[in-house]
Amino acid sequence: MTDAARRAAALLAEHRASIDRLDAVLVFTLAERFKHTQAVGRLKADHDLPPSDPTREAWQIERLERLAREADLDPAFARKFLNFVIAEVIRHHESFQA
């Protein structure tokens, strides 16, 4: 293996280690977020509130798109991601209503 190939392999390993750490951060962050959204779902169920709040969801999507632009992340990707998370949250909230 050439020196250049060894350096490339070392850089690849560093990038992959960073990706692995960031994936762990994402998972634990999502878990923490869902703990809070489940508490919200229980409160909504206890007080006969609807499982979804379209006004807040629209605000959150707009906010996340702005943050994505600030972070140099594709806002369309951020919107798709948040829509996925919101759909899962609503599904959880609906399960509390049953």
Order of alpha helices (4+ residues) and beta strands (2+ residues): alpha-alpha-alpha
